[in-house]
Amino acid sequence: MDGPTNPMVTPLLTDLYQFTMAYAYWKAGKHNDRAVFDLYFRKNPFGGEFTVFAGLEECIKLIANFKLTEEEISFICETLPGSCEEGFVKYLRNIDCSDVEVYAISEGTVVFPKVPLLRVEGPVAVVQLLETPVLNLVNFASLVATNAARHRLVAGKSKMLLEFGLRRAQGPDGAISASKYCYIGGFDATRWFSNNVAAGRLFGIPLRGTHSHAFVSSFMSPDEILERSLHRSDGSSTCEDFVSLVQSWLSKIQWAKALGNTVGETNQSELAAFTSYALAFPNNFLALVDTYDVMRSGVPNFCAVALALNDLGYKSVGIRLDSGDLAYLSGEARKIFQIIEKEFGLPGFGKTSITASNDLNEETLDALNKQGHEVDCYGIGTYLVTCYAQAALGCVFKLVEINNQPRIKLSEDVSKVGERILCRHPFNESKRAYVVPQRVEELLKCYWPGKSGKSSEYIPS
Amino acid sequence: MDGPTNPMVTPLLTDLYQFTMAYAYWKAGKHNDRAVFDLYFRKNPFGGEFTVFAGLEECIKLIANFKLTEEEISFICETLPGSCEEGFVKYLRNIDCSDVEVYAISEGTVVFPKVPLLRVEGPVAVVQLLETPVLNLVNFASLVATNAARHRLVAGKSKMLLEFGLRRAQGPDGAISASKYCYIGGFDATRWFSNNVAAGRLFGIPLRGTHSHAFVSSFMSPDEILERSLHRSDGSSTCEDFVSLVQSWLSKIQWAKALGNTVGETNQSELAAFTSYALAFPNNFLALVDTYDVMRSGVPNFCAVALALNDLGYKSVGIRLDSGDLAYLSGEARKIFQIIEKEFGLPGFGKTSITASNDLNEETLDALNKQGHEVDCYGIGTYLVTCYAQAALGCVFKLVEINNQPRIKLSEDVSKVGERILCRHPFNESKRAYVVPQRVEELLKCYWPGKSGKSSEYIPS
């Protein structure tokens, strides 16, 4: 999941008041006071029982590269209310995170409310500058990873989950972050490219593509197709008129008694679009079958093209449904595929993949499961990437210690395996319980040791 | 509102299927078919009656700079399922938007459902490549501009509105887009910096800063303050011990009969923080007064520092409330300010600015209005920038014409001023009405003429 630094993430991705405070700390001679801040949230999102912690890697990159440019320093000084002193400019020039230490739970861990996910120690003025970008990077990353994990739980392990959200995401980078953290949360692929190179390339996320309704309606009839030849998949020979081959298969389907003569005339614009797409991608034929009528046109047209491709040694990928009753339509399409497998002797055709999209979310996935369906793969967009059910996670970054003086005091008893210990609720005295730990694990590991030279789990390049 | 191009917005900010379709169009010899696509939405967001159209400038920048790099072309060809032909690579190298024309409603206009906001004409393969980024750029921009406008309507014209959302926004650019389009939608300022240089600098948005709760709790007592001197605002003399001056004002407030002896001991950590902040920003003293107790500590401490500043010729900005009953607390604080104005003879002190923050949204602003309050300025974060009440706008980009063949047909009657005309609903025959137009205005203007050389309203540099 490594990748280039996000160009949006710089020391100026912060609230102005972090710099006004830095100036006030500096004026008071307090800027190097040693502070400890904890990052945590108070409530799991989506009314749920867990959160997936994400965004750590980007935080560490920010910290590793934290250095103000001369241009940024001039802008800060212009922007601070009133004039700022030359000594402060010198101080800003020398700021970096070499005196900062970061301890965190590892990225992708399931976490719970009120438990520190990230602890940042260092000079109070510098750590305050980190507050806003760190919250920005963790809040949405964890929210969308959690949302993806929740969709994965409802869909089940065996289904393929694709992220379809670019067009409705909250800005270009809202989309890029979403794509990366959906993958962490258990998605299989995204359908879109991304900045400079690609979300796929950027984070190593697989890409999946097909075509749109506009592609279907942009065709009028198969007569439009000029280049009609297609090599066999093994290269041994060439079919000179693939369009006719498709049409002959379509009539076989229309006359097949096993299909009960239910297939009449199909839409020719759609047939032309499918045929063209198959000529371009004979190894990856995935057809959107609901532009006109799924069962009377889309599925028979798909089957005709798929059977013609099969003649030339190509295996089709499947169909996509983007509207209607997905449970019913997927079931009906599956029946047709199974009949065709039997009728025309095509082993495996009954298992042709069915992808469903169209404003899917946790509730619609759950409803599909309850109704019974034949969908193999889901494309999930808006509800996933915008976290529509709850658009923000409320992580906070709280000062817990300054110059070794606690500002929030929690128990720091050292626990041992096998010993009965009394656990107290930090804020509610009446809540307490005895537990006997079977295993004791440090939740926070060092991810950025600063120049203190402590051993580090992860130092980015 | 001009600014540099967003580095995230490149031709690869698109769905993979736009490139698989481009290849299929090219294979079928259809890639240069002349297509017309309309962008519109079906329903106003937030259950409302209007939408503010935004994102156009960024779309035009994308279109003006639309050119694939060699690196991007190699990635596309690697990623397309199966192999892509050399002729297609040559085609990709030559793609730009010189044959594309863009007509649009101007940015910031109030718009309604089912009305085309943007019409893109050009070679079908190129216009399809634009679909996803254009939707991404318009959907969130229009959503957040609408959300900002709705908050402005509830808050009223006279209030100052600040955007506070960076830490909870959907990724760094979710924040940057939000900040820009909140300003378009009627906000006064943002409190944060941004990429490379700054949201402020990037878009010319004013910045406002203060301090946080952590700043307050990082101080122990005024004894910590080492540098205690402060020049008078006119530079005529220097107060050698501003800390003592503040303390003498605090006792005057504590003993003031007009305040009913209600002020007891205030929090010394808070007093130290306010004093330090005032020493750093004597011309811009804005204090967060709710870390401990607003009425017993925060407001009296603020007044003591503000009165000391006044002695030296400085006018304080005001207070910020970030918790509690904002209607009640703002009213009580206003009373204190008015009493102090009278008691100590400080004209204008009664009008000291009160800023409120803390998870504000349309409903809480409305509730405050109904209760009556003394807030002058609102800082609005999460609910604003994530569009919490509805996290996505569903704009679509529909093929309406190909090679002059309509794919959706709407009336194109030319209307004249003063003539009675029959208006029909496009989809519901029974809905119709006679109207007499008083003014006829072209909704769509040309924003990108391509090389056709038509006059253009706006061509970006």
Interface residues (C-beta under 8 A of the other chain):
Chain A: N6 P7 M8 V9 T10 L12 L13 T14 D15 L16 Y17 F19 T20 M21 Y23 A24 Y25 W26 K27 A28 G29 K30 D33 A35 F37 E71 E72 F75 I76 T79 L80 P81 G82 V124 Q128 E131 T132 P133 L135 N136 L137 N139 F140 A141 V144 F164 L166 R167 R168 A169 Q170 G171 P172 D173 G174 A175 I176 S177 A178 R191 W192 F193 S194 N195 N196 V197 A198 G200 R201 L207 R208 G209 T210 H211 S212 H213 A214 F215 S217 S218 F219 M220 E224 I225 L226 E227 S276 Y277 L279 A280 F281 P282 N283 N284 T382 T386 C387 Y388 Q390 A391 A392 L393 G394 F397 K398 L399 I402 Q405 R407
Chain B: N6 P7 M8 V9 T10 L12 L13 T14 D15 L16 Y17 F19 T20 M21 Y23 A24 Y25 W26 K27 A28 G29 K30 D33 A35 F37 E71 E72 F75 I76 T79 L80 P81 G82 V124 Q128 E131 T132 P133 L135 N136 L137 N139 F140 A141 V144 F164 L166 R167 R168 A169 Q170 G171 P172 D173 G174 A175 I176 S177 A178 R191 W192 F193 S194 N195 N196 V197 A198 G200 R201 L207 R208 G209 T210 H211 S212 H213 A214 F215 S217 S218 F219 M220 E224 I225 L226 E227 S276 Y277 L279 A280 F281 P282 N283 N284 T382 T386 C387 Y388 Q390 A391 A392 L393 G394 F397 K398 L399 I402 Q405 R407
